[in-house]
Amino acid sequence: MTISTLTLNDGNEVPWIAFGTGTAHRLRDAQNPVENAIANGFTHLDGAQLYENEESLGMAIMASGISRSALFVTTKLDRLQPDQTAKTALQVSLKKLGLEYVDLYLVHMPRPHAGRLKEVWKMMEECKRERLTKSIGVSNFSVAHLQEILEGAEFPPSVNQVEIHPYVWKSLQPVIALHKEHGIVTSSYGGLTPLFRAPGGPLDPVIEEIRARLESTRGRPVSIGQVLIKWLQQHGILVVTTSSKADRMKEYIDTARVPKLTAEEMESIENAGAQRYYKFYQYIRGAL
């Protein structure tokens, strides 16, 4: 199955769904999960220096036998060490990954770079100019963080990856509005949080009703997870998800074949989400 893409503001294309090597895979050997993800259709692999598993991600890429051009690889800048820059940090990542370049390099969090975000962004731009990465972006950036680096930037961020699901959707509208103004692709992690980390909320019956309708329309099983991923996809969001189970990986990729939600269903999800605020990744200090 060919995975559709989103166009970034620098003209590059990014697959709309990615397999993440954080969460359960963080600080662990990710080779087997990533190999399974590739075997089950994922072409976008989302890593990070913070996850401390870039070597195993690279081994999985090599073992897959898939040509480099057929894969989209993301990594993220962690806290800088003394005398380190975003460029030298990326060079270390590339060595661990066994790659000559990544497709997307993100500043993982703004807080570790407080007071020097512009300086860090200038070095991110140099990474792009030197083709160590095709595109650059950020993660967990608020409106204020984005405005700080946008002022005087040669290249605006192509992506901002943040926690997105219906329980934070209303609070994210100022950030999403700024994304639209500058052509920044909104990327999500934690998209299934309402179902698995905050069950029993106002969203549950709404999702189940939509799931039943989609399953009836499709004539094949549709999961509650697919409903939320479809909601994200229809908003033009780059979805980062993960699993250790092959059947769940297939399910996520299969979401592209699930019938579209109606405008009324999209609105009902957002209205239900607005009744509760729940953000799981509170540990990301200084983020949204």
N, C-alpha and C positions, 0 to 999 in steps of 0.2 A: 504493500500500500504506500503510495506516494504521500508524504506529509506536506501539507500546504505551508506557505511561508508568509511572513509579515515583512514589509519593506521598511528598513531603518532610514533615518534622516540623512545618512551618508550614502544611500543607494544600495547598501548591502542587504541581503535577504537572510532572515532567521526563521528556522522551523518554529511553528507556533507552540509546540509542546516539547518540554525538555525533561530528561531524567536527572534528578538531583543526587549528588553524592554526600549531602549533608544529612541532618536528622539522625536516623538510625545507622547510617553508614559513616558518620563522622568519627574520626579517630580509629577507624577500622579498615581492614583490607577491603577495598571496594571492587576488586577485580571480578569476582564471580557475579555480583549483582549487575555490574556494568556490562559484562559479556552477555548476560541474560537479557538485559534491556536492549542491547544492540540486536541480538538474535530475534527479539520480539517486536522490532520495528522502530525503536528510537534511534534518531540520528543526531539529536542535540543532547550533549552531555554537559551538565552544569556542575562544575567543581569550584574549589576555593582553597587558598592557602590555609585558611583557618581550619578546614576539615582535616588537614594533615594526612591526606590519602592520595595526593596527586601522583605519586609513583605507581600505585595500584591502578589508578585511572588510566595512566599511560600504558601500563602492561595490558590492560583490557583492550585498549584501542589497537595495540600491536597484534594481540592474539586474535582479534576479530577478523583480520584479513580484509577489512573494508578500506577502500582507498581514502586517503586523507581528505580529498576534495568532497567526498560524500558525507563527511561528518562535520558537525558544527560544535566546537569546543569552547566552553566558557570557563574562565577562572576569575578569582577576585583577590584584590589587594587587601592584605591583613594590616595590622599595626606595623609601622616601619621600625626597623631596628636602627641603632645609631649608625650613621654614615651610609644608610641604605636609602635608595630612592625607589619610586614606583617602577622605574625602568630596570634597575638591578634586581628588584624583587621578582619581576616578571621573567627576567633571564634565568633566575633560579628555578622558577616554576616550569619554564620550558625544558630545562634540563631534566627535571623530575618527570615531566610528561613524555619526554622523548620526542618533542615536536619542535619545528622551526618557528611556528607562530600559533597563536590562538585566534579564534574568530571574534571573541568578545572578552574584554578585560574590564572588570567593574571595580570601583572603589567600594569595598564591602560595607563599611559603616563610616559615617562622618566623624563621630566623636573622637576616635584616636588621632584624627588630623585637625582637631580644633585649632583655629588660629593660623593654619597653613593650608587650607583647602585649595586656595587658588594656586599655590605653589605645587601642590600635589597634582592638581588637574593639568598644569602646564607640562609636567612630566608624563602624565597619561597621554597627552597630545603628542609628545615626542615619541612615545611607544607606537602610536598610530602612524606617524610620519615615517618612522623607520621600519614599518611593516612587521613589527613584532606581534602586533594584533591588528586585525582588520577594522574592528570597531571598538569604541570605548563607551563606558557608561558608569552608572552608580547603583547603589543599593541602599535602601533604608534612608533615603534623603527626603527631608521635608521641603516645603516651599522655600524657607529661608536658606537652607543648604544649597538648593538648586540655584536660587538667585545669586548666591555668593560666587558660584563658579561660572554661571552664565555670563556675568558681566566681564567683558573682555575676552571671552573664550574664542579660540580659533575654531574649535569643533565643539558644538553642544553635545551633551550626553545623548547617546542613541537609545539608551534603556535606563529605566529606574525600576529595580526589582524590590518590591515591598510585600508585606503580608496583606493579602486581599481575599476577602470573602464577604458575604452579606452583612455580617456583624460589625464590620469596620468600613463598609462601603460609603456610608453617609459621611463619616469623618474624613474620608480620603478625597472628597470632591475638590477641594482647593488644589491639591497636588495633581490630580488628574486633569484639571482645567489648565494648569501650567504645562503639563505634558503635551496637551493638544496644541497649545500656543506655539510650542517649540518643536513639534513633531517627534517628541520623545515617546518611544514605545513603553507602555506600562507592562511590567512583568510581575507575576504573582508567585509567592510561595505560601504555604499554609492554606491553600484554597479549600481544603476539605475539613478545616478546623470545626465548623459548626456541627458536622456529622459525627466526628470521632473524638473531639476534645471538649465539645460543649453541647452534648446531646440533650434532648428534652426541652429545647427552646422553642420559640414561636415559629422558627423556620421549618421544623420537622414535618408538620402536617402538610405544609405547602409543597415541600419537596416531594413527599410521597404521592400527593395528588398529581403532580406534574409527571412524576416517574411512571405512574399507572397509565396516564394518557399517552405518553411517548411510547411505552411498551405496546399498547394497543395499536397505535398508529403504525409502529414499525413491524409488529408481528414477531418480534424477537425480544429477549430479555434486555431491560435497561436498568442500571443500578442507580441508587441515589447519588453515588459519587459522580456518575456520568452526567446527572442533571446539573450539578454545580460546575463541573468542568465545562459543560456546554454553555452555561450562563457566562462563564469567564470568556470562552472563545468568542461568543457573539458580541462581547464588548471589545473585541480586538485585542485581548490581553494575551501576552506570552505566558503560558502556564508551565511552571516548574513543579513537578510532582515526583514521587519516589515510592518504591515498594521493594520487598524482597521476594515477592511472589510473582511467578511468571504469568499466572492467569490475571492478576491485577494489572500487570504491565500491558497485557493484550487489551484489557478492558479500557484502559486510559487511551491507548492509541485508537481503539474502535469508536471512541466518542465522536470522532469526525463524521462517522456514518449515522449517528443518532439524529433523528429529525430535529429541525430547529424549534426552539421555544417561541411561542407567540409573544407579541408585544405585551399582552396582558399577563402572561406568565412571567416574563422578565420583571415587570413592574411589581407583581405580587411577591416575588422573591425579595426585591429591594425593600418593599414596604414591611415585610415580616422582619427583615434584617435590621431595619431602623428601630424596631421595638426593643432591641437589646444591643449593648456594646460589649464585645468580648475580644480582647487581643491576647493571643497565646504567647507570642514571642516577646514578652516583657523584658527578657534578659538583654535585649538589644538596646542598651542605654543610648540616649541621644538620638534615637531613631524617631520615626513617626509616632 
